Amino acid sequence: MKEITVLEEILLTTIFRLGEDAYGVSIRQKVSEITKKEIIYGTLYNTLDQLLRKGYVRKRQGKPTPQRGGRSKIFYNLTVKGIKALQDARDLHQKIWDGIPDLITDKVRSS
């Protein structure tokens, strides 16, 4: 299993959540909403490029719009490999946290 970074995991889950509406601005807004932190566009697009190179996402060009000066949005969606990477990340988190909720609850009660 090849592990993904936390930022890659955040972007992959965000793209999954947004579905057909996953493009740069919407991804950035959703990441900010979820994490309560801003991500700069350079970091966002560098990480999206990494995910493309790894085969976890693919991109497609939308239709040009007058609002964007005739430019097209670039939309992203997960590949089968990207979905598998997310499943592996979730499985790893579950293994890491297995047994921890009881420990945390016990610690809070004894404090």
Biopython code that builds the backbone (N, CA, C, O; Angstrom):
import numpy as np
from Bio.PDB.StructureBuilder import StructureBuilder

atoms = [
    (1, "MET", "N", (0.848, -1.178, 0.000)),
    (1, "MET", "CA", (0.000, 0.000, 0.000)),
    (1, "MET", "C", (0.891, 1.239, 0.000)),
    (1, "MET", "O", (1.754, 1.388, 0.866)),
    (2, "LYS", "N", (0.685, 2.115, -0.959)),
    (2, "LYS", "CA", (1.413, 3.384, -1.022)),
    (2, "LYS", "C", (0.606, 4.414, -0.249)),
    (2, "LYS", "O", (-0.565, 4.653, -0.545)),
    (3, "GLU", "N", (1.239, 5.016, 0.737)),
    (3, "GLU", "CA", (0.526, 5.986, 1.574)),
    (3, "GLU", "C", (0.493, 7.347, 0.897)),
    (3, "GLU", "O", (1.407, 7.719, 0.161)),
    (4, "ILE", "N", (-0.578, 8.078, 1.163)),
    (4, "ILE", "CA", (-0.722, 9.419, 0.624)),
    (4, "ILE", "C", (-0.518, 10.420, 1.758)),
    (4, "ILE", "O", (-0.687, 10.084, 2.930)),
    (5, "THR", "N", (-0.158, 11.638, 1.407)),
    (5, "THR", "CA", (0.026, 12.676, 2.412)),
    (5, "THR", "C", (-1.335, 13.139, 2.919)),
    (5, "THR", "O", (-2.366, 12.871, 2.303)),
    (6, "VAL", "N", (-1.321, 13.836, 4.045)),
    (6, "VAL", "CA", (-2.563, 14.372, 4.598)),
    (6, "VAL", "C", (-3.198, 15.336, 3.604)),
    (6, "VAL", "O", (-4.411, 15.299, 3.398)),
    (7, "LEU", "N", (-2.393, 16.200, 2.984)),
    (7, "LEU", "CA", (-2.941, 17.146, 2.011)),
    (7, "LEU", "C", (-3.541, 16.415, 0.813)),
    (7, "LEU", "O", (-4.608, 16.794, 0.331)),
    (8, "GLU", "N", (-2.871, 15.379, 0.332)),
    (8, "GLU", "CA", (-3.436, 14.591, -0.769)),
    (8, "GLU", "C", (-4.766, 13.966, -0.358)),
    (8, "GLU", "O", (-5.717, 13.942, -1.140)),
    (9, "GLU", "N", (-4.825, 13.465, 0.863)),
    (9, "GLU", "CA", (-6.061, 12.868, 1.364)),
    (9, "GLU", "C", (-7.179, 13.912, 1.439)),
    (9, "GLU", "O", (-8.318, 13.641, 1.059)),
    (10, "ILE", "N", (-6.845, 15.092, 1.927)),
    (10, "ILE", "CA", (-7.836, 16.165, 2.006)),
    (10, "ILE", "C", (-8.350, 16.517, 0.617)),
    (10, "ILE", "O", (-9.557, 16.658, 0.420)),
    (11, "LEU", "N", (-7.445, 16.659, -0.350)),
    (11, "LEU", "CA", (-7.874, 17.016, -1.707)),
    (11, "LEU", "C", (-8.683, 15.902, -2.354)),
    (11, "LEU", "O", (-9.686, 16.174, -3.015)),
    (12, "LEU", "N", (-8.266, 14.658, -2.178)),
    (12, "LEU", "CA", (-9.018, 13.543, -2.763)),
    (12, "LEU", "C", (-10.423, 13.453, -2.178)),
    (12, "LEU", "O", (-11.387, 13.250, -2.916)),
    (13, "THR", "N", (-10.549, 13.600, -0.864)),
    (13, "THR", "CA", (-11.887, 13.535, -0.258)),
    (13, "THR", "C", (-12.736, 14.729, -0.683)),
    (13, "THR", "O", (-13.949, 14.608, -0.851)),
    (14, "THR", "N", (-12.095, 15.876, -0.855)),
    (14, "THR", "CA", (-12.821, 17.072, -1.305)),
    (14, "THR", "C", (-13.320, 16.904, -2.731)),
    (14, "THR", "O", (-14.462, 17.246, -3.036)),
    (15, "ILE", "N", (-12.476, 16.382, -3.599)),
    (15, "ILE", "CA", (-12.889, 16.132, -4.983)),
    (15, "ILE", "C", (-14.037, 15.132, -5.014)),
    (15, "ILE", "O", (-14.986, 15.294, -5.782)),
    (16, "PHE", "N", (-13.953, 14.106, -4.186)),
    (16, "PHE", "CA", (-15.040, 13.121, -4.100)),
    (16, "PHE", "C", (-16.341, 13.807, -3.678)),
    (16, "PHE", "O", (-17.390, 13.580, -4.281)),
    (17, "ARG", "N", (-16.269, 14.645, -2.643)),
    (17, "ARG", "CA", (-17.452, 15.335, -2.131)),
    (17, "ARG", "C", (-18.079, 16.253, -3.182)),
    (17, "ARG", "O", (-19.302, 16.309, -3.319)),
    (18, "LEU", "N", (-17.233, 16.967, -3.919)),
    (18, "LEU", "CA", (-17.741, 17.944, -4.895)),
    (18, "LEU", "C", (-18.273, 17.291, -6.159)),
    (18, "LEU", "O", (-19.073, 17.897, -6.872)),
    (19, "GLY", "N", (-17.853, 16.081, -6.451)),
    (19, "GLY", "CA", (-18.340, 15.381, -7.646)),
    (19, "GLY", "C", (-18.018, 16.144, -8.911)),
    (19, "GLY", "O", (-16.864, 16.502, -9.143)),
    (20, "GLU", "N", (-19.020, 16.396, -9.732)),
    (20, "GLU", "CA", (-18.837, 17.050, -11.029)),
    (20, "GLU", "C", (-18.435, 18.520, -10.911)),
    (20, "GLU", "O", (-18.022, 19.125, -11.900)),
    (21, "ASP", "N", (-18.549, 19.103, -9.716)),
    (21, "ASP", "CA", (-18.238, 20.522, -9.520)),
    (21, "ASP", "C", (-16.838, 20.759, -8.958)),
    (21, "ASP", "O", (-16.563, 21.840, -8.437)),
    (22, "ALA", "N", (-15.958, 19.779, -9.054)),
    (22, "ALA", "CA", (-14.616, 19.899, -8.482)),
    (22, "ALA", "C", (-13.666, 20.596, -9.452)),
    (22, "ALA", "O", (-13.124, 19.972, -10.364)),
    (23, "TYR", "N", (-13.474, 21.884, -9.245)),
    (23, "TYR", "CA", (-12.475, 22.651, -9.999)),
    (23, "TYR", "C", (-11.719, 23.514, -8.984)),
    (23, "TYR", "O", (-12.119, 23.583, -7.821)),
    (24, "GLY", "N", (-10.660, 24.157, -9.394)),
    (24, "GLY", "CA", (-9.757, 24.840, -8.480)),
    (24, "GLY", "C", (-10.411, 25.661, -7.383)),
    (24, "GLY", "O", (-10.151, 25.431, -6.202)),
    (25, "VAL", "N", (-11.253, 26.612, -7.751)),
    (25, "VAL", "CA", (-11.870, 27.502, -6.771)),
    (25, "VAL", "C", (-12.788, 26.733, -5.826)),
    (25, "VAL", "O", (-12.745, 26.955, -4.616)),
    (26, "SER", "N", (-13.613, 25.836, -6.352)),
    (26, "SER", "CA", (-14.543, 25.093, -5.491)),
    (26, "SER", "C", (-13.785, 24.151, -4.557)),
    (26, "SER", "O", (-14.186, 23.957, -3.409)),
    (27, "ILE", "N", (-12.697, 23.569, -5.044)),
    (27, "ILE", "CA", (-11.880, 22.690, -4.195)),
    (27, "ILE", "C", (-11.281, 23.514, -3.057)),
    (27, "ILE", "O", (-11.334, 23.114, -1.894)),
    (28, "ARG", "N", (-10.715, 24.661, -3.403)),
    (28, "ARG", "CA", (-10.096, 25.531, -2.391)),
    (28, "ARG", "C", (-11.114, 25.966, -1.344)),
    (28, "ARG", "O", (-10.816, 25.942, -0.150)),
    (29, "GLN", "N", (-12.299, 26.359, -1.767)),
    (29, "GLN", "CA", (-13.346, 26.794, -0.832)),
    (29, "GLN", "C", (-13.771, 25.656, 0.090)),
    (29, "GLN", "O", (-13.931, 25.860, 1.294)),
    (30, "LYS", "N", (-13.955, 24.461, -0.467)),
    (30, "LYS", "CA", (-14.394, 23.319, 0.339)),
    (30, "LYS", "C", (-13.306, 22.910, 1.328)),
    (30, "LYS", "O", (-13.609, 22.578, 2.475)),
    (31, "VAL", "N", (-12.051, 22.928, 0.903)),
    (31, "VAL", "CA", (-10.941, 22.600, 1.811)),
    (31, "VAL", "C", (-10.930, 23.579, 2.977)),
    (31, "VAL", "O", (-10.756, 23.175, 4.127)),
    (32, "SER", "N", (-11.114, 24.855, 2.689)),
    (32, "SER", "CA", (-11.153, 25.879, 3.728)),
    (32, "SER", "C", (-12.325, 25.643, 4.685)),
    (32, "SER", "O", (-12.180, 25.781, 5.900)),
    (33, "GLU", "N", (-13.471, 25.292, 4.135)),
    (33, "GLU", "CA", (-14.666, 25.018, 4.943)),
    (33, "GLU", "C", (-14.429, 23.818, 5.875)),
    (33, "GLU", "O", (-14.812, 23.848, 7.044)),
    (34, "ILE", "N", (-13.803, 22.783, 5.352)),
    (34, "ILE", "CA", (-13.581, 21.555, 6.122)),
    (34, "ILE", "C", (-12.485, 21.731, 7.170)),
    (34, "ILE", "O", (-12.653, 21.335, 8.324)),
    (35, "THR", "N", (-11.363, 22.326, 6.764)),
    (35, "THR", "CA", (-10.188, 22.389, 7.637)),
    (35, "THR", "C", (-10.112, 23.678, 8.455)),
    (35, "THR", "O", (-9.348, 23.761, 9.417)),
    (36, "LYS", "N", (-10.900, 24.679, 8.074)),
    (36, "LYS", "CA", (-10.847, 26.007, 8.702)),
    (36, "LYS", "C", (-9.486, 26.665, 8.481)),
    (36, "LYS", "O", (-9.059, 27.507, 9.272)),
    (37, "LYS", "N", (-8.806, 26.274, 7.395)),
    (37, "LYS", "CA", (-7.516, 26.845, 7.017)),
    (37, "LYS", "C", (-7.554, 27.171, 5.531)),
    (37, "LYS", "O", (-8.221, 26.495, 4.747)),
    (38, "GLU", "N", (-6.829, 28.214, 5.161)),
    (38, "GLU", "CA", (-6.726, 28.588, 3.752)),
    (38, "GLU", "C", (-5.597, 27.794, 3.105)),
    (38, "GLU", "O", (-4.573, 27.524, 3.733)),
    (39, "ILE", "N", (-5.794, 27.430, 1.865)),
    (39, "ILE", "CA", (-4.740, 26.789, 1.078)),
    (39, "ILE", "C", (-4.437, 27.738, -0.076)),
    (39, "ILE", "O", (-5.349, 28.181, -0.775)),
    (40, "ILE", "N", (-3.168, 28.048, -0.276)),
    (40, "ILE", "CA", (-2.832, 28.967, -1.363)),
    (40, "ILE", "C", (-2.906, 28.211, -2.686)),
    (40, "ILE", "O", (-2.718, 26.996, -2.745)),
    (41, "TYR", "N", (-3.186, 28.973, -3.746)),
    (41, "TYR", "CA", (-3.385, 28.334, -5.047)),
    (41, "TYR", "C", (-2.155, 27.572, -5.523)),
    (41, "TYR", "O", (-2.288, 26.524, -6.154)),
    (42, "GLY", "N", (-0.966, 28.077, -5.234)),
    (42, "GLY", "CA", (0.249, 27.370, -5.652)),
    (42, "GLY", "C", (0.326, 25.979, -5.041)),
    (42, "GLY", "O", (0.651, 25.010, -5.726)),
    (43, "THR", "N", (0.027, 25.886, -3.753)),
    (43, "THR", "CA", (0.030, 24.591, -3.066)),
    (43, "THR", "C", (-1.061, 23.688, -3.616)),
    (43, "THR", "O", (-0.844, 22.496, -3.836)),
    (44, "LEU", "N", (-2.234, 24.267, -3.835)),
    (44, "LEU", "CA", (-3.366, 23.503, -4.371)),
    (44, "LEU", "C", (-3.019, 22.888, -5.721)),
    (44, "LEU", "O", (-3.172, 21.682, -5.918)),
    (45, "TYR", "N", (-2.551, 23.719, -6.648)),
    (45, "TYR", "CA", (-2.304, 23.207, -7.998)),
    (45, "TYR", "C", (-1.074, 22.301, -8.067)),
    (45, "TYR", "O", (-1.039, 21.371, -8.872)),
    (46, "ASN", "N", (-0.072, 22.562, -7.237)),
    (46, "ASN", "CA", (1.074, 21.638, -7.188)),
    (46, "ASN", "C", (0.639, 20.263, -6.707)),
    (46, "ASN", "O", (1.069, 19.243, -7.244)),
    (47, "THR", "N", (-0.213, 20.242, -5.697)),
    (47, "THR", "CA", (-0.686, 18.962, -5.171)),
    (47, "THR", "C", (-1.611, 18.277, -6.170)),
    (47, "THR", "O", (-1.542, 17.059, -6.336)),
    (48, "LEU", "N", (-2.470, 19.031, -6.834)),
    (48, "LEU", "CA", (-3.323, 18.442, -7.877)),
    (48, "LEU", "C", (-2.469, 17.845, -8.995)),
    (48, "LEU", "O", (-2.788, 16.777, -9.517)),
    (49, "ASP", "N", (-1.385, 18.533, -9.362)),
    (49, "ASP", "CA", (-0.469, 17.988, -10.376)),
    (49, "ASP", "C", (0.172, 16.685, -9.900)),
    (49, "ASP", "O", (0.330, 15.744, -10.677)),
    (50, "GLN", "N", (0.539, 16.636, -8.616)),
    (50, "GLN", "CA", (1.095, 15.393, -8.041)),
    (50, "GLN", "C", (0.077, 14.264, -8.152)),
    (50, "GLN", "O", (0.414, 13.147, -8.545)),
    (51, "LEU", "N", (-1.171, 14.566, -7.801)),
    (51, "LEU", "CA", (-2.224, 13.549, -7.854)),
    (51, "LEU", "C", (-2.459, 13.079, -9.285)),
    (51, "LEU", "O", (-2.748, 11.905, -9.517)),
    (52, "LEU", "N", (-2.337, 13.992, -10.242)),
    (52, "LEU", "CA", (-2.448, 13.616, -11.653)),
    (52, "LEU", "C", (-1.315, 12.667, -12.047)),
    (52, "LEU", "O", (-1.552, 11.636, -12.676)),
    (53, "ARG", "N", (-0.086, 13.021, -11.676)),
    (53, "ARG", "CA", (1.081, 12.191, -12.023)),
    (53, "ARG", "C", (0.988, 10.802, -11.397)),
    (53, "ARG", "O", (1.412, 9.816, -11.999)),
    (54, "LYS", "N", (0.435, 10.727, -10.192)),
    (54, "LYS", "CA", (0.293, 9.441, -9.510)),
    (54, "LYS", "C", (-0.880, 8.630, -10.068)),
    (54, "LYS", "O", (-1.015, 7.441, -9.778)),
    (55, "GLY", "N", (-1.717, 9.278, -10.863)),
    (55, "GLY", "CA", (-2.859, 8.572, -11.445)),
    (55, "GLY", "C", (-4.069, 8.509, -10.540)),
    (55, "GLY", "O", (-4.967, 7.699, -10.768)),
    (56, "TYR", "N", (-4.114, 9.356, -9.505)),
    (56, "TYR", "CA", (-5.226, 9.351, -8.553)),
    (56, "TYR", "C", (-6.395, 10.206, -9.006)),
    (56, "TYR", "O", (-7.527, 9.984, -8.578)),
    (57, "VAL", "N", (-6.137, 11.180, -9.866)),
    (57, "VAL", "CA", (-7.199, 12.018, -10.419)),
    (57, "VAL", "C", (-6.972, 12.183, -11.914)),
    (57, "VAL", "O", (-5.881, 11.940, -12.430)),
    (58, "ARG", "N", (-8.014, 12.596, -12.580)),
    (58, "ARG", "CA", (-7.881, 12.995, -13.985)),
    (58, "ARG", "C", (-8.564, 14.355, -14.091)),
    (58, "ARG", "O", (-9.390, 14.723, -13.256)),
    (59, "LYS", "N", (-8.206, 15.077, -15.121)),
    (59, "LYS", "CA", (-8.824, 16.384, -15.303)),
    (59, "LYS", "C", (-9.449, 16.470, -16.683)),
    (59, "LYS", "O", (-9.056, 15.780, -17.623)),
    (60, "ARG", "N", (-10.433, 17.341, -16.763)),
    (60, "ARG", "CA", (-11.091, 17.591, -18.042)),
    (60, "ARG", "C", (-11.385, 19.076, -18.133)),
    (60, "ARG", "O", (-11.598, 19.756, -17.129)),
    (61, "GLN", "N", (-11.390, 19.542, -19.328)),
    (61, "GLN", "CA", (-11.633, 20.965, -19.569)),
    (61, "GLN", "C", (-13.117, 21.200, -19.781)),
    (61, "GLN", "O", (-13.765, 20.501, -20.560)),
    (62, "GLY", "N", (-13.652, 22.198, -19.074)),
    (62, "GLY", "CA", (-15.045, 22.578, -19.249)),
    (62, "GLY", "C", (-15.190, 23.498, -20.444)),
    (62, "GLY", "O", (-14.221, 23.770, -21.154)),
    (63, "LYS", "N", (-16.397, 23.972, -20.660)),
    (63, "LYS", "CA", (-16.650, 24.895, -21.772)),
    (63, "LYS", "C", (-16.228, 26.307, -21.376)),
    (63, "LYS", "O", (-16.373, 26.697, -20.217)),
    (64, "PRO", "N", (-15.711, 27.067, -22.325)),
    (64, "PRO", "CA", (-15.352, 28.469, -22.044)),
    (64, "PRO", "C", (-16.596, 29.261, -21.633)),
    (64, "PRO", "O", (-17.693, 29.021, -22.136)),
    (65, "THR", "N", (-16.405, 30.204, -20.713)),
    (65, "THR", "CA", (-17.530, 31.029, -20.271)),
    (65, "THR", "C", (-17.157, 32.506, -20.381)),
    (65, "THR", "O", (-15.998, 32.873, -20.182)),
    (66, "PRO", "N", (-18.134, 33.351, -20.696)),
    (66, "PRO", "CA", (-17.868, 34.790, -20.783)),
    (66, "PRO", "C", (-17.406, 35.367, -19.438)),
    (66, "PRO", "O", (-16.601, 36.297, -19.407)),
    (67, "GLN", "N", (-17.917, 34.815, -18.324)),
    (67, "GLN", "CA", (-17.541, 35.306, -16.995)),
    (67, "GLN", "C", (-16.050, 35.125, -16.740)),
    (67, "GLN", "O", (-15.458, 35.873, -15.963)),
    (68, "ARG", "N", (-15.451, 34.153, -17.377)),
    (68, "ARG", "CA", (-14.021, 33.886, -17.184)),
    (68, "ARG", "C", (-13.196, 34.404, -18.365)),
    (68, "ARG", "O", (-12.077, 33.947, -18.597)),
    (69, "GLY", "N", (-13.751, 35.346, -19.095)),
    (69, "GLY", "CA", (-13.030, 35.912, -20.231)),
    (69, "GLY", "C", (-12.798, 34.910, -21.345)),
    (69, "GLY", "O", (-11.809, 34.999, -22.073)),
    (70, "GLY", "N", (-13.708, 33.957, -21.479)),
    (70, "GLY", "CA", (-13.590, 32.951, -22.526)),
    (70, "GLY", "C", (-12.701, 31.773, -22.146)),
    (70, "GLY", "O", (-12.483, 30.872, -22.957)),
    (71, "ARG", "N", (-12.192, 31.774, -20.927)),
    (71, "ARG", "CA", (-11.354, 30.649, -20.490)),
    (71, "ARG", "C", (-12.227, 29.522, -19.934)),
    (71, "ARG", "O", (-13.359, 29.746, -19.506)),
    (72, "SER", "N", (-11.683, 28.325, -19.951)),
    (72, "SER", "CA", (-12.400, 27.146, -19.460)),
    (72, "SER", "C", (-11.953, 26.793, -18.047)),
    (72, "SER", "O", (-10.798, 26.997, -17.675)),
    (73, "LYS", "N", (-12.878, 26.267, -17.278)),
    (73, "LYS", "CA", (-12.522, 25.691, -15.982)),
    (73, "LYS", "C", (-11.927, 24.315, -16.222)),
    (73, "LYS", "O", (-12.287, 23.628, -17.177)),
    (74, "ILE", "N", (-11.018, 23.923, -15.350)),
    (74, "ILE", "CA", (-10.476, 22.568, -15.371)),
    (74, "ILE", "C", (-11.118, 21.806, -14.218)),
    (74, "ILE", "O", (-10.960, 22.185, -13.058)),
    (75, "PHE", "N", (-11.831, 20.748, -14.528)),
    (75, "PHE", "CA", (-12.524, 19.942, -13.533)),
    (75, "PHE", "C", (-11.707, 18.686, -13.225)),
    (75, "PHE", "O", (-11.028, 18.142, -14.096)),
    (76, "TYR", "N", (-11.784, 18.240, -11.982)),
    (76, "TYR", "CA", (-11.047, 17.063, -11.531)),
    (76, "TYR", "C", (-12.019, 16.010, -11.027)),
    (76, "TYR", "O", (-13.058, 16.331, -10.450)),
    (77, "ASN", "N", (-11.671, 14.759, -11.250)),
    (77, "ASN", "CA", (-12.427, 13.659, -10.634)),
    (77, "ASN", "C", (-11.465, 12.512, -10.309)),
    (77, "ASN", "O", (-10.376, 12.401, -10.872)),
    (78, "LEU", "N", (-11.908, 11.676, -9.389)),
    (78, "LEU", "CA", (-11.075, 10.570, -8.933)),
    (78, "LEU", "C", (-11.036, 9.445, -9.957)),
    (78, "LEU", "O", (-12.009, 9.188, -10.665)),
    (79, "THR", "N", (-9.899, 8.789, -10.016)),
    (79, "THR", "CA", (-9.769, 7.572, -10.812)),
    (79, "THR", "C", (-10.004, 6.389, -9.877)),
    (79, "THR", "O", (-10.127, 6.564, -8.665)),
    (80, "VAL", "N", (-10.064, 5.204, -10.434)),
    (80, "VAL", "CA", (-10.188, 3.996, -9.616)),
    (80, "VAL", "C", (-8.989, 3.904, -8.668)),
    (80, "VAL", "O", (-9.139, 3.529, -7.505)),
    (81, "LYS", "N", (-7.811, 4.245, -9.166)),
    (81, "LYS", "CA", (-6.598, 4.230, -8.346)),
    (81, "LYS", "C", (-6.699, 5.252, -7.198)),
    (81, "LYS", "O", (-6.220, 4.987, -6.095)),
    (82, "GLY", "N", (-7.311, 6.402, -7.446)),
    (82, "GLY", "CA", (-7.503, 7.413, -6.415)),
    (82, "GLY", "C", (-8.474, 6.959, -5.346)),
    (82, "GLY", "O", (-8.254, 7.199, -4.159)),
    (83, "ILE", "N", (-9.543, 6.307, -5.757)),
    (83, "ILE", "CA", (-10.519, 5.762, -4.800)),
    (83, "ILE", "C", (-9.847, 4.702, -3.930)),
    (83, "ILE", "O", (-10.068, 4.654, -2.720)),
    (84, "LYS", "N", (-9.032, 3.859, -4.545)),
    (84, "LYS", "CA", (-8.303, 2.823, -3.805)),
    (84, "LYS", "C", (-7.344, 3.458, -2.795)),
    (84, "LYS", "O", (-7.233, 2.983, -1.664)),
    (85, "ALA", "N", (-6.652, 4.529, -3.197)),
    (85, "ALA", "CA", (-5.733, 5.227, -2.288)),
    (85, "ALA", "C", (-6.491, 5.776, -1.083)),
    (85, "ALA", "O", (-5.999, 5.706, 0.043)),
    (86, "LEU", "N", (-7.681, 6.320, -1.311)),
    (86, "LEU", "CA", (-8.505, 6.819, -0.204)),
    (86, "LEU", "C", (-8.969, 5.689, 0.706)),
    (86, "LEU", "O", (-8.956, 5.825, 1.929)),
    (87, "GLN", "N", (-9.374, 4.584, 0.111)),
    (87, "GLN", "CA", (-9.796, 3.435, 0.917)),
    (87, "GLN", "C", (-8.637, 2.931, 1.774)),
    (87, "GLN", "O", (-8.822, 2.607, 2.947)),
    (88, "ASP", "N", (-7.445, 2.866, 1.186)),
    (88, "ASP", "CA", (-6.262, 2.432, 1.934)),
    (88, "ASP", "C", (-5.950, 3.403, 3.073)),
    (88, "ASP", "O", (-5.593, 2.977, 4.172)),
    (89, "ALA", "N", (-6.083, 4.699, 2.814)),
    (89, "ALA", "CA", (-5.829, 5.706, 3.848)),
    (89, "ALA", "C", (-6.836, 5.568, 4.985)),
    (89, "ALA", "O", (-6.473, 5.669, 6.157)),
    (90, "ARG", "N", (-8.080, 5.342, 4.645)),
    (90, "ARG", "CA", (-9.116, 5.173, 5.677)),
    (90, "ARG", "C", (-8.857, 3.913, 6.502)),
    (90, "ARG", "O", (-8.985, 3.931, 7.726)),
    (91, "ASP", "N", (-8.496, 2.835, 5.836)),
    (91, "ASP", "CA", (-8.174, 1.595, 6.554)),
    (91, "ASP", "C", (-7.004, 1.803, 7.510)),
    (91, "ASP", "O", (-7.023, 1.317, 8.641)),
    (92, "LEU", "N", (-5.992, 2.524, 7.051)),
    (92, "LEU", "CA", (-4.835, 2.796, 7.894)),
    (92, "LEU", "C", (-5.238, 3.620, 9.112)),
    (92, "LEU", "O", (-4.809, 3.323, 10.227)),
    (93, "HIS", "N", (-6.059, 4.653, 8.913)),
    (93, "HIS", "CA", (-6.533, 5.466, 10.038)),
    (93, "HIS", "C", (-7.300, 4.609, 11.045)),
    (93, "HIS", "O", (-7.129, 4.758, 12.255)),
    (94, "GLN", "N", (-8.132, 3.727, 10.543)),
    (94, "GLN", "CA", (-8.907, 2.876, 11.443)),
    (94, "GLN", "C", (-7.992, 1.969, 12.258)),
    (94, "GLN", "O", (-8.227, 1.759, 13.448)),
    (95, "LYS", "N", (-6.945, 1.428, 11.621)),
    (95, "LYS", "CA", (-5.987, 0.587, 12.343)),
    (95, "LYS", "C", (-5.233, 1.392, 13.386)),
    (95, "LYS", "O", (-5.022, 0.928, 14.507)),
    (96, "ILE", "N", (-4.828, 2.600, 13.016)),
    (96, "ILE", "CA", (-4.086, 3.455, 13.941)),
    (96, "ILE", "C", (-4.936, 3.800, 15.160)),
    (96, "ILE", "O", (-4.441, 3.777, 16.287)),
    (97, "TRP", "N", (-6.204, 4.118, 14.943)),
    (97, "TRP", "CA", (-7.083, 4.572, 16.018)),
    (97, "TRP", "C", (-7.818, 3.440, 16.733)),
    (97, "TRP", "O", (-8.510, 3.684, 17.721)),
    (98, "ASP", "N", (-7.679, 2.220, 16.254)),
    (98, "ASP", "CA", (-8.360, 1.090, 16.886)),
    (98, "ASP", "C", (-7.964, 1.013, 18.361)),
    (98, "ASP", "O", (-6.780, 0.934, 18.685)),
    (99, "GLY", "N", (-8.949, 1.036, 19.244)),
    (99, "GLY", "CA", (-8.702, 0.945, 20.676)),
    (99, "GLY", "C", (-8.472, 2.283, 21.357)),
    (99, "GLY", "O", (-8.484, 2.343, 22.586)),
    (100, "ILE", "N", (-8.267, 3.336, 20.622)),
    (100, "ILE", "CA", (-7.989, 4.643, 21.203)),
    (100, "ILE", "C", (-9.220, 5.294, 21.838)),
    (100, "ILE", "O", (-9.085, 5.898, 22.902)),
    (101, "PRO", "N", (-10.412, 5.202, 21.240)),
    (101, "PRO", "CA", (-11.562, 5.879, 21.871)),
    (101, "PRO", "C", (-11.761, 5.484, 23.336)),
    (101, "PRO", "O", (-12.063, 6.348, 24.159)),
    (102, "ASP", "N", (-11.599, 4.205, 23.683)),
    (102, "ASP", "CA", (-11.745, 3.786, 25.076)),
    (102, "ASP", "C", (-10.674, 4.424, 25.948)),
    (102, "ASP", "O", (-10.955, 4.853, 27.067)),
    (103, "LEU", "N", (-9.471, 4.485, 25.449)),
    (103, "LEU", "CA", (-8.373, 5.080, 26.187)),
    (103, "LEU", "C", (-8.630, 6.562, 26.441)),
    (103, "LEU", "O", (-8.413, 7.047, 27.551)),
    (104, "ILE", "N", (-9.088, 7.280, 25.427)),
    (104, "ILE", "CA", (-9.385, 8.703, 25.585)),
    (104, "ILE", "C", (-10.521, 8.900, 26.571)),
    (104, "ILE", "O", (-10.434, 9.772, 27.436)),
    (105, "THR", "N", (-11.588, 8.111, 26.464)),
    (105, "THR", "CA", (-12.715, 8.213, 27.368)),
    (105, "THR", "C", (-12.278, 7.943, 28.805)),
    (105, "THR", "O", (-12.676, 8.667, 29.717)),
    (106, "ASP", "N", (-11.471, 6.919, 29.013)),
    (106, "ASP", "CA", (-10.988, 6.593, 30.349)),
    (106, "ASP", "C", (-10.126, 7.717, 30.918)),
    (106, "ASP", "O", (-10.239, 8.043, 32.100)),
    (107, "LYS", "N", (-9.268, 8.312, 30.093)),
    (107, "LYS", "CA", (-8.392, 9.407, 30.530)),
    (107, "LYS", "C", (-9.226, 10.624, 30.921)),
    (107, "LYS", "O", (-8.928, 11.278, 31.920)),
    (108, "VAL", "N", (-10.275, 10.940, 30.141)),
    (108, "VAL", "CA", (-11.112, 12.105, 30.411)),
    (108, "VAL", "C", (-11.863, 11.901, 31.719)),
    (108, "VAL", "O", (-11.991, 12.842, 32.502)),
    (109, "ARG", "N", (-12.356, 10.709, 31.973)),
    (109, "ARG", "CA", (-13.107, 10.416, 33.210)),
    (109, "ARG", "C", (-12.217, 10.537, 34.439)),
    (109, "ARG", "O", (-12.670, 10.988, 35.491)),
    (110, "SER", "N", (-10.969, 10.144, 34.318)),
    (110, "SER", "CA", (-10.074, 10.151, 35.477)),
    (110, "SER", "C", (-9.457, 11.526, 35.733)),
    (110, "SER", "O", (-8.808, 11.733, 36.759)),
    (111, "SER", "N", (-9.658, 12.472, 34.797)),
    (111, "SER", "CA", (-9.074, 13.823, 34.973)),
    (111, "SER", "C", (-9.885, 14.682, 35.907)),
    (111, "SER", "O", (-9.527, 15.834, 36.154)),
]
sb = StructureBuilder()
sb.init_structure("model")
sb.init_model(0)
sb.init_chain("A")
sb.init_seg("    ")
for serial, (resi, resn, name, xyz) in enumerate(atoms, 1):
    if name == "N":
        sb.init_residue(resn, " ", resi, " ")
    sb.init_atom(name, np.array(xyz, "f"), 0.0, 1.0, " ", f" {name:<3s}", serial, name[0])
structure = sb.get_structure()
